[in-house]
Amino acid sequence: MSVHYFKHQFHKLHSQLRNLTYKLTQQQEAVKVHQEETEASIITLDLTGMVEDLDIALRIPYEMYYVGHPCKDIARILKLPLGDVKNSISFAQKELKEKIERRRLGARA
């Protein structure tokens, strides 16, 4: 067999190897994206559950604020003093932050 034949076979195999490496890299990236999406979904479900577990007096003003209602509008709609609405939102944020921190520390253990 000639040197030309071996060079041709080498280049052919090298090309196949590059293609396989490229496909493997694409598959690994797809798996990584899927894992990140799954983790994001789990985190979203955890956060949703945490918000749902808030006392209703904190949850309703917090949810309204979260979707974009100004505090003044929330106070008017709920017929509450503006200070109470702001306190409720602040307490809800603090409670959620504590829950997230406990969850984060629990995940480390």
C-alpha positions in Angstrom: 0.0 0.0 0.0 1.2 3.4 -0.9 1.9 6.4 1.4 -0.8 8.3 -0.4 -3.4 5.6 0.6 -2.3 5.9 4.3 -2.4 9.7 4.2 -5.9 9.6 2.7 -7.0 7.1 5.4 -5.4 9.3 8.1 -7.2 12.4 6.9 -10.5 10.6 6.5 -10.2 9.2 10.1 -9.1 12.6 11.4 -12.1 14.3 9.8 -14.4 11.7 11.3 -12.9 12.2 14.7 -13.3 16.0 14.4 -17.0 15.5 13.5 -17.6 13.1 16.4 -15.8 15.5 18.8 -18.0 18.4 17.5 -21.2 16.3 17.9 -20.1 15.3 21.4 -19.5 18.9 22.4 -22.9 19.9 21.1 -24.5 17.1 23.0 -22.7 18.0 26.2 -23.7 21.7 25.8 -27.3 20.6 25.2 -27.2 18.5 28.4 -25.7 21.4 30.4 -28.5 23.7 29.1 -31.1 21.2 30.0 -29.6 20.8 33.5 -29.6 24.5 34.0 -33.2 24.8 32.9 -34.2 22.0 35.2 -32.4 23.7 38.1 -34.1 27.0 37.3 -37.5 25.3 37.3 -36.8 23.7 40.6 -35.7 27.1 42.1 -38.8 28.8 40.7 -41.0 26.1 42.2 -39.2 26.5 45.6 -39.6 30.3 45.5 -43.3 30.0 44.5 -43.8 27.7 47.4 -42.0 30.0 49.8 -44.2 32.9 48.7 -47.3 30.8 49.0 -46.3 29.9 52.6 -46.2 33.6 53.6 -48.9 34.8 55.9 -51.7 36.1 53.8 -51.3 39.6 55.3 -47.8 39.7 53.9 -48.3 37.7 50.8 -51.0 39.7 49.1 -49.2 43.1 49.3 -45.9 41.4 48.4 -47.4 39.7 45.3 -49.1 42.9 44.2 -45.8 44.8 44.6 -43.9 42.1 42.8 -46.0 42.3 39.7 -45.5 46.0 39.6 -48.2 47.8 41.6 -46.9 50.9 43.4 -47.3 50.9 47.2 -49.8 53.8 47.0 -52.1 51.7 44.7 -51.8 48.6 46.9 -52.8 50.7 49.9 -55.8 52.2 48.1 -56.9 48.8 46.7 -56.5 46.9 50.0 -57.8 49.9 52.0 -54.7 49.9 54.3 -52.5 52.7 55.5 -49.5 53.2 53.2 -47.1 52.5 56.1 -48.7 49.1 56.7 -48.3 48.1 53.1 -44.7 49.1 53.0 -44.0 47.2 56.3 -45.8 44.1 55.0 -43.7 44.1 51.8 -40.5 44.7 53.8 -41.4 41.9 56.3 -42.3 39.5 53.4 -38.9 40.3 51.7 -37.1 39.7 54.9 -38.9 36.4 55.6 -38.3 35.2 52.0 -34.6 36.1 52.3 -34.3 34.1 55.5 -36.1 31.1 54.0 -33.8 31.2 51.0 -30.7 31.4 53.2 -32.0 28.4 55.3 -32.6 26.5 52.1 -29.1 27.3 50.8 -27.5 26.3 54.0 -29.6 23.1 54.1 -28.4 22.2 50.6 -24.8 22.5 51.7 -25.3 20.0 54.5 
